[in-house]
Amino acid sequence: MAEKKQKPAAEKTAAPPPTLAVVNTANQPVREIRVSAEVFGAKRNTHLVYEAVKQYRAGGRSGTHATKNRALVSGSGKKPWRQKGTGRARAGETRNPLWRHGGTVFGPQPRDYSYSMPKKARAAALRAALSERFREGAIKIVEGLAVDQPKTKLLKGLLSGLGVAGKALLVDHEPADALVLSGRNLPGVKVVSDSRLTAYDVMDCKHLVVTPEALDKLEERLSLRVRE
């Protein structure tokens, strides 16, 4: 039998690392930087991002709901009528849960809804969220987010010059107090440090504005090689 000719294996070429343009406060491109493919090129993982968002929102619940049981509801503990001979159903007290204005059985009580999530799972969810926003083109690298004084008008003008409208997340490494105070009164604008960035924050915004220094710290924190 004639031997089958084997097709030469196609050489795999490594994909070039993703790049992002760095702009100044006037939204003019200054340079381009290469970003980590591990952080901004991760595979889509919808369920893991959902778990991270659910864990974040559960930690924000107050859990102060409460209902009164038969021991807490107001009313007498006296037996309304004798046990037998009246023709009515027997009753021990007016706070009976079967009666109107009685106590609630197994009602909600104050509790803590927060729960823990593995550190590596949170990091993987953040990588998946950042990669998704990178594919959508929602990430903008700005040379600096310098605000001289805590004035909302200054930050609003800066964001307007960058073409950022709607919900925006500003990520800086150790943001200045003036920047935090300026963004506090802008609806839909949130200023966070790169060390406190979560998958919920990334997915809950329309624009993600990051400084180069914060970007370096994020890549350092989320890089798989460093973690291993």
Secondary structure, 3 states (H helix, E strand, C coil): CCCCCCCCCCCCCCCCCCEEEEECCCCCEEEEEECCHHHHCCCCCHHHHHHHHHHHHHHCCCCCCCCCCCCCCCCCCCCCCCCCCCCCCCCCCCCCCCCCCCCCCCCCCCCCCCCCCCHHHHHHHHHHHHHHHHHHCCEEEECCCCCCCCCHHHHHHHHHHCCCCCCEEEEECCCCHHHHHHHCCCCCEEEEEHHHCCHHHHHCCCEEEECHHHHHHHHHHHCHHHHC
